């Protein structure tokens, strides 16, 4: 087991505990819930095999489903994010960068990282809340939940990245 795998396991459990014990109980204005565990998919390295990305993302979604009583919604959405994450990362990663590039504002640049993060988080929120609602009867509530949760999650990820950069 290499150092990256150990770091991924530790980060996996930190995000899982934070989501289950703290963030699942936050519902700003009845709509915005921070779903910070999608940050795990954002930090997977460029050279990670696609099967490993899918497995890590599915495991994170399954663990959140188990503790959050969202039967299959988080695991399906995280698996979708795991499927598209390598392709979205290749859009923003420099062509001459290393194969083990870890996406961050330092490696991609702030604007490219923010765009990468917004795309992944918005696609995750769209799939999560679409699967959760499973219809568009009350589309205004669906849109409010999707957009407000995405904004809150993006702000939290930017705060964490800013704190990590200062250390």
N, C-alpha and C positions, 0 to 999 in steps of 0.2 A: 504494500500500500504506500503510495507516494504522498508527498506533503500536500499536493493539491486536493487529493481525495479526503485527507483528514480535515483540511480547511473547509471543504464542501460539507462534510458531515457536521462539523461544529456550527457552521453558518446555517445549515438546514435546521438544526435543533433550536438555535437562537431565534430564527424567524418564526418557527412553528410555535414556540412558547410565547413569544410576543403577540402573535396573532390570536392564539387561543385564549390566553389569559387577560390580555389588555384590549387589543384592537377590535375583537369581535363584539365588545360591549359599547363601542362608540358608534353612535348613529346621529350625526349632526343634522338637525332639522328634520329628522325622520327619513332622510334620503342618503346622506353621505356616510359610507362605511369604508375606512381605509383597509384595503386588501394588500398589505405590504409584502406578503409572501411571494408575489409575482417578481419582486426584486431578486429572488434567487435565480430565476431564469435569465435575468438581465446580466448577472455576473458570471455566467458560465463561459469558460474560455473558448476561443475560436477553434482550437484544434481538438476539442472534445468530440469524440465520435457521435454521430447522429443518434445511434441507438442509446448511448449513454445520456445524451441530453433528454431524449424522450423518457427514459427510465427515471432520471432524477426529477423531471417535472411531474411525471405521473405520481411518483412517490410523495412528492410535496403536496400535490392536490389530494391524494388519497388520505394522507395524514390530516389535512385540514378538514376534509369531509368527515372523517371519523369523529373529530372533536367538535365540529360545528353544526352537525345535523343538516348538512346540505348533501343529500345522497347522490353522489356522482357528478354534481355540478362543477365543483372545484377541480376534480381530477380530469374531467373532460376538457375544461377550459385550459388547465395547465398543460395537458398533453397537446392541445392545439398550439399553445404558445411555444412548447418545446419543438413542435414541428416547424414553425415559421421562424424561430429565433436565429438559426444559422443563416438563413437567407436574408433576413433583415440586417444582421450584423455585417454580411458581406457588402451590403449597400453603403455602409458608413465607415468600414475599416479601410485604412490605407492599403493599397495593393502590395506595397513592399514591406508590410509589417510582419512580425513574427507569427508563426503558426500557433503559438500559445498565448496570443494577445488576450488580456483580460479587459473587457470593455469598462472604461471609466472616463471621466472628463479629462484626465491627464493623458491617456493613450489615444483617445479619439478626437479630443478637442471638445470644448464645452458645447458649442452649437450642434455638432454632430452627435454627441452623446445625448443631449436633450431631445433631439429629433428621434434618435433610436429608441429612447426611453418612452417618449410619447406614443410612438407607433405601437410598441409592444404592449404598453399599459392600456391604450384605447382598444386594441384588438382583444385583449384579455377581458376587459370590462364588457365589451359588446357581446362576446360569447358567454360570459358568466351570467349576465343579467338576462340575455335572451333565453338561455337554458333554464334559468330560474323562473322566469315568467311563463315561458313556453307559449305565449300568445302576445299579440300586440293590441289587445282589447283596451287596456289602459296605457297607451303609448306615451302619454306625458309623464306618468310616474316612471316608466321604464327609461325614458330619456333623461329625466332628472337624476335617477339613481346612477345611471351609467356615467353621465358627465360629472356629477358632483363627486362620486367615488373615485373617478379617474383623476380629477384635479387634486383631491385630498391625498391620494396615493402618490402622485407625481411630486407634490410639495414635500411629503415625508421622505421620499427617495432623494430629492435634492438636498434636504437638510442632512440626511445621513451621509451623502457623498461629500458635502461641505465639511462635516465633522471629520470624516476619514481623511480628507485631503490636508487638514490642518495638523493632524498628528504626525 
